[in-house]
C-alpha cells in the first residue's frame, strides 16, 4: 500500500493540459492571448492598410491586389482542423508560440520579397506565395486557442476571457490601421511590416516564456482522484462522429452563417481602406483606418451584455443566438449597402463604423454555437466551421477585386455583401439551433 507522502507527490498527468488555470494564471493568459491575437490581426491587415501605396509603387491592378490579399486565405483554411488536432496532441500553448514565430518572421520579410523581383507578375506571385504561408501559420491560431481555453478554464468562467480575447481582432485592426497609416505616411509602407514583425516575434517570445513556466506542481489529495480519472479519460481516444456532424442541417446552417459573416468581415477588412482612399482622397488615411474600428470596441461588450440579458430574461439559448446573429448579419448588410451612397465623409465613417460594430455581435452569436451543439467535439466542429468561414477570405476578396476591375462600382460590391448577409441571417434563423446535438 502506497503511503500518504507518496500519494501527495503523485502528478496529475504528464501534460499541463489536464490542469485548470488558477485565477491569477487565467488573467495572465487572457492578457497574453489578447495581445498575441491583436498582433495576429495587425500582421493580417498590414497588407490592406498599405495596399494603395504598394499597388501604386509596383503598378498593380485591383485584380493583382485582390489576388495578393486573398491568397492569404488559401493557406488559412488548410490548417484550421489540423490546428485543433495538433493542439489536442501537444498542447495549444505550444502550437501558438510555434506559429507566432513563423508568421512574425514572414510579415517581417514581406518588403524584402516585394523588392526581390522588378517584374510585376513575378512580384505578385512571390507575395501571393508569402501570403499563403502567412495564412498557413496563422490558421492554427484560433483552433489552438479555443482548445487551450476549453482545457484550462472551466465552463462557468470561460465567457469573459473568451469575449476579451476575441475582441482583440478588432483592436489589432484598429491599432494597425491607425499607427500603420502614420508610420506609412512618414517612413514608408515597408516600416509597417518591420514594426509589426518585430513586435510579433518579441511578444511570441513572452508567450513561449509563459508556456514554459506553467506549473507542474503536485496537487492536494482531495483533488487527486478526480484529476487522475480526468487524465485517464482524456488519454483515451475519442472518435469524432464526422458523419453525424456533416449530415446535420442545423450545423450546416451555423456554418453557412459563419461563412456569410466571414464574407462581410474580410471585404471590410481588406477593401475599406481602398474605398475611402478612392472616394475621399483628400482625407487622412489614419482617420478612416481608425475611426470605423473604434466602434467595434464597445460593440463587443454590448453584444455580450445583450446576450447575457436575453438569457436572464429566459429567452432561451437558441432564440438568443438567433436574435444576436440576425442583428449582426442584417445590420452589417443594411449599413454596408448604404455606405457607397454616402457623399459626406462623416456619414461614410458612421455607416462603416456601425457595420463593423454590428459585425462583432457575431462573437456572441454563431461563434459560440459549436460549444452549444457539440460540447464534447466543439474543437472539431469549430475547425470545420472556421475552415469554411475562411473561404470568403480569398473568394470574396478576389471577387471584389474583379468586380472593381470590370465595373469600378463600389455599389455593386457592397450590395453583393449585403445580399449574402441577408441570406445567412435567414438560413440561421430558420434552421439554426443551440440545442445539444452531439
Secondary structure as GFF3:
##gff-version 3
##sequence-region A 1 438
A	DSSP	alpha_helix	4	8	.	.	.	ID=ss1
A	DSSP	three_ten_helix	16	18	.	.	.	ID=ss2
A	DSSP	alpha_helix	23	58	.	.	.	ID=ss3
A	DSSP	alpha_helix	62	76	.	.	.	ID=ss4
A	DSSP	three_ten_helix	77	79	.	.	.	ID=ss5
A	DSSP	alpha_helix	80	90	.	.	.	ID=ss6
A	DSSP	alpha_helix	92	114	.	.	.	ID=ss7
A	DSSP	alpha_helix	120	152	.	.	.	ID=ss8
A	DSSP	three_ten_helix	155	157	.	.	.	ID=ss9
A	DSSP	alpha_helix	158	166	.	.	.	ID=ss10
A	DSSP	alpha_helix	168	187	.	.	.	ID=ss11
A	DSSP	alpha_helix	189	212	.	.	.	ID=ss12
A	DSSP	alpha_helix	221	235	.	.	.	ID=ss13
A	DSSP	alpha_helix	242	246	.	.	.	ID=ss14
A	DSSP	alpha_helix	249	279	.	.	.	ID=ss15
A	DSSP	alpha_helix	285	312	.	.	.	ID=ss16
A	DSSP	alpha_helix	317	339	.	.	.	ID=ss17
A	DSSP	alpha_helix	345	359	.	.	.	ID=ss18
A	DSSP	three_ten_helix	360	364	.	.	.	ID=ss19
A	DSSP	alpha_helix	366	373	.	.	.	ID=ss20
A	DSSP	three_ten_helix	375	377	.	.	.	ID=ss21
A	DSSP	alpha_helix	378	406	.	.	.	ID=ss22
A	DSSP	alpha_helix	410	431	.	.	.	ID=ss23
###
